[in-house]
Amino acid sequence: MSELDPTSGAIDASAWHRLGEYLVEQGVTAMASVQPSLLTGGQSNPTYRLQVGQEQLVLRKKPAGDLLPSAHAVDREYRVMKALAGSAVPVPEMMVFCDDSAVIGTPFYIMRFLEGRIFFDQTIPGATPAERTAIYQDTNRVIAALHSVDPAAVGLADYGRAGNYFARQINRWSRQYLENHTERLESLEKLIDWLPSRVPPGDEVSIVHGDFRLDNVMLHPSAPQAIAVLDWELSTLGHPLADFSYHCMGWHIPPSLWRGIGGLDLPALGIPSEADYVAQYVLATGLSQAEVHWDFYLAYNFFRISSILYGIGQRARQGTATASDALETAAKAGPLADLGWHYAKRYQQKHMS
């Protein structure tokens, strides 16, 4: 983490001064002197660690410039985490949301800083097998707890469209591919044709994170326990099994393709098998159709992620992608669609009448 130079960063010194005064006015801090450190930037919502006297806070803001209307929704991130405070889903403490762009240039929110661990490698390097088992069990507990929250009970009944989630998502991502494709992905096109008529029965609705991965879960500094779920910008109301099966794609993705654990010696690592992981979730939520229709849910999520990555590739080829590795990331779209078609065929074989 490097200190931001207020004279050359995206937020200038006068804006940091205004922010300090704003935090005092809102009763968040007792002093206005703010020392920022940039935590994340790029295509995500820029995030800063703030040292205010002895207190440490986090600021998360919209990026500057022209954005899609629904993108970088820091207001939704703040709202969902504020609503989940006190639930079994660990979230940072939300302090204040500000939609006045006059303060630092874009809307932002402030939350309490948490000291913890983030692992991008799902094998959790340096942990013992017993620690890995406990971490995976607790991560499972957290996503099951999220899907067990009644949206209306926490003020989120209007947080998204309720019902028909799979059909709407399949239509959305199919349309994006069909309207913009210049290179054909055979497996993706097969999934576009196959998925709409195979949506399993059941139209459960829950709060879904949208990007629930191990690296979006902060762990306790030393204990094998989740202390916060982060990065809620894709959260909405949706089908819990779409969210959970997305979380489980790593069991099928080899490390050579992306950050997955497919093909590794899971017992030696202390990582539960996918079947055991799904069984733990079903026991906690009662969503037994997970096991019956699991291959459909996997096929759907590989279709979705392949479509998203294909779109990134299109923008890169047009010169509008901002990430330097956009083409490299987009190249994974084909192999991931192939995985999706594999599970579609397996589902069909199991459910042939």
Summary of the structure (lengths in Angstrom):
residues: 353
radius of gyration: 21.1
end to end distance: 57.0
largest distance: 69.5
contacts: 1096
relative contact order: 0.11
helix: 45%
strand: 13%
